[in-house]
Structures are given as C-alpha cells and as structure tokens.
Amino acid sequence: MRAHWPLRSKKPSRGAAGLHFDAGFLSRDARKDIVSWLSTIHPIWENRFSDFRPIPEGETQRQLLRPVYWLGNWQFACLDYYRPPHGLLNRAVEAEPFPRVLATLVTEMEARARGMFRGDDMPKGWHLNTCLVNFYGSKLIDGKWVDTARVGEHKDFEPGPVASLSLGERALFQFVTSSKPGDRDGVVEQQWLDDGSLQIFGGDRWKKRTFHRVQRVDTKGGHHFTANVSDFDTRRINFTFRYVPDEHVMPYAKLSPETRRDVEASMKQLAEHSPFFARALASATTT
C-alpha cells in the first residue's frame, strides 16, 4: 500500500545490522497533518507507580518527566507497562486508534521492518498496534523552567521491531551496555534523531542485549509545539510504535478490579476530552 503523503527520503541509511535510519522520512504535508492532529489531543502526567499497591523498595511516588499520550493501546506507567513473559494481562488497555495520517505512515514502517527482519526477530502476527507519544521539553517547577527532555536507560519488552518517528528538536539517542544512569562509557551506538526522521531497530542485540536512552534534546532549532498541557514547553515530540499481541489488549471494562482502580483517575481525565475514553468508562459501569 502506497503512503498517501509522498515520503521525503529516497535513499535511507540502514547502518548496523538491525538498525534503520531515514533522516528524511516525513514529507512536509504529512508533518503538517500530524501537527494539526496533535492539537486535538490532551496529554496527561502519569504517576510512575500505583497509589494503591506497594511501591518498590527504594522508590518513591513520582510523575514521569514528560506528559504522554498513547494510541492503539495504553500502557500505564503505574501498571509497569507490558513486560513478557509475566506481565501480559492487565497491562495494555484498549485506546484510541491511530489517526489516518499515522496509520498510513505505519504501513510504510511495517513494510520496511518486514524487509529487515526474519525468523525469531519477526514474531508471527507482528504489526505496529501501539504507539507512545512522548512530549519532550521543560517543566515549570516552583516558578522556574526545568529541562526534563531525556529518558533514562531502559528496554522495550514488546516483541519484534520498534519504529520511532521524531518531530522538532533533534535528540541524541544511544544504545548502551550498562543500565547505570549517566554511564557514557557503555555507549555502543548512537544517532541524532532529526525532525521528520524515522528509526527502526530490532533483533537480540538492540532489543535484549543493550539498553537505550535519550541522552539529551537540542534547543538550537527553535522548535516549539502548542500542546494541550499546562506548565510545559514542548520542543520535541516522539512517536514510538511497538507490537502487543492482540489477545493481550484489554478493554477497560475487562480489566481486573484492582487494575481498574489503579488507572481510573487517568481514564476520567482522558474522558474529559476523548469520546473513546468516555465510552470506555461508561461501558465499565454497566458490566
């Protein structure tokens, strides 16, 4: 299927095995449509841990460094995300579908990924059905703007390749062998992710044997986005597309009572601006 918007780049670079980078993936018209759609959503601030279940030893309750939005299925931070092999159910909550502009681009992303990966690196039934929208920038804290545009070392546990689409200021994305915060000696691969760029990665080396992080986000390009979130200045937006097996995506009404309680406040906040989440809440009250 051909993308509705012509893709900008004709000769993307693949880099190391299992990595694909296309600095000019997004056309001007597609970018314009994505920015227009972004103005219709209302990102939320999530707490990292549940307010009702025990917090891991040595941790304290805190908000994520950035506001977020999810499409396809929503993996709330307080549910500890989707984590095979044990964290399968009550982790991925059915969410709004991709808007047309993203759905069209996802078709192209999937085609590229299928051309790169085979066997165990491309699970049966794989398709990009969940998307985390991260808003990077500065947060107003006690009257001062604090730069929170980074993500620490972590792994994406969803099976199969991951696709990442970037808007705004360029970000330094690194693969590292150590999970120690700030350990620059462990960098094994890095890439500046530019405005309109696409990155795809997969396979054991990049999914299982290394961590990845956003080390920093530039301020030189003058990018700023109008986002429906207070006390936050957004200069970069990233869409990370992954795959959760469809049988593990659960409507809100079918979550366990404990899980529903964990995410009810966020669902009510989302329902204020989203008919989809309003219907999901209403459905849960009638079951």
Rosetta blueprint (number, residue, H / E / L):
1 M L
2 R L
3 A L
4 H L
5 W L
6 P L
7 L L
8 R L
9 S L
10 K L
11 K L
12 P L
13 S E
14 R L
15 G L
16 A L
17 A L
18 G L
19 L E
20 H E
21 F E
22 D E
23 A L
24 G L
25 F L
26 L L
27 S L
28 R H
29 D H
30 A H
31 R H
32 K H
33 D H
34 I H
35 V H
36 S H
37 W H
38 L H
39 S L
40 T L
41 I L
42 H L
43 P L
44 I E
45 W L
46 E L
47 N E
48 R L
49 F L
50 S L
51 D L
52 F L
53 R L
54 P L
55 I L
56 P L
57 E L
58 G L
59 E L
60 T L
61 Q L
62 R L
63 Q E
64 L L
65 L L
66 R L
67 P L
68 V E
69 Y E
70 W E
71 L E
72 G L
73 N E
74 W E
75 Q L
76 F L
77 A H
78 C H
79 L H
80 D L
81 Y L
82 Y L
83 R E
84 P L
85 P L
86 H L
87 G E
88 L L
89 L L
90 N L
91 R L
92 A E
93 V E
94 E E
95 A L
96 E L
97 P L
98 F L
99 P L
100 R H
101 V H
102 L H
103 A H
104 T H
105 L H
106 V H
107 T H
108 E H
109 M H
110 E H
111 A H
112 R H
113 A H
114 R H
115 G H
116 M H
117 F L
118 R L
119 G H
120 D H
121 D H
122 M L
123 P L
124 K L
125 G L
126 W L
127 H L
128 L L
129 N L
130 T E
131 C E
132 L E
133 V E
134 N E
135 F E
136 Y E
137 G E
138 S E
139 K E
140 L E
141 I E
142 D L
143 G L
144 K E
145 W E
146 V E
147 D E
148 T L
149 A L
150 R L
151 V E
152 G E
153 E E
154 H E
155 K L
156 D L
157 F L
158 E L
159 P L
160 G L
161 P L
162 V E
163 A E
164 S E
165 L E
166 S E
167 L E
168 G E
169 E L
170 R L
171 A E
172 L E
173 F E
174 Q E
175 F E
176 V E
177 T L
178 S L
179 S L
180 K L
181 P L
182 G L
183 D L
184 R H
185 D H
186 G H
187 V E
188 V E
189 E E
190 Q E
191 Q E
192 W E
193 L E
194 D L
195 D L
196 G L
197 S L
198 L E
199 Q E
200 I E
201 F E
202 G L
203 G H
204 D H
205 R H
206 W H
207 K H
208 K L
209 R L
210 T L
211 F E
212 H E
213 R E
214 V E
215 Q E
216 R E
217 V E
218 D L
219 T L
220 K L
221 G L
222 G L
223 H L
224 H L
225 F E
226 T L
227 A L
228 N L
229 V L
230 S L
231 D L
232 F E
233 D E
234 T E
235 R E
236 R E
237 I E
238 N E
239 F E
240 T E
241 F E
242 R E
243 Y L
244 V L
245 P L
246 D H
247 E H
248 H H
249 V E
250 M E
251 P L
252 Y H
253 A H
254 K H
255 L L
256 S L
257 P H
258 E H
259 T H
260 R H
261 R H
262 D H
263 V H
264 E H
265 A H
266 S H
267 M H
268 K H
269 Q H
270 L H
271 A H
272 E L
273 H L
274 S L
275 P H
276 F H
277 F H
278 A H
279 R H
280 A H
281 L H
282 A H
283 S H
284 A H
285 T H
286 T L
287 T L
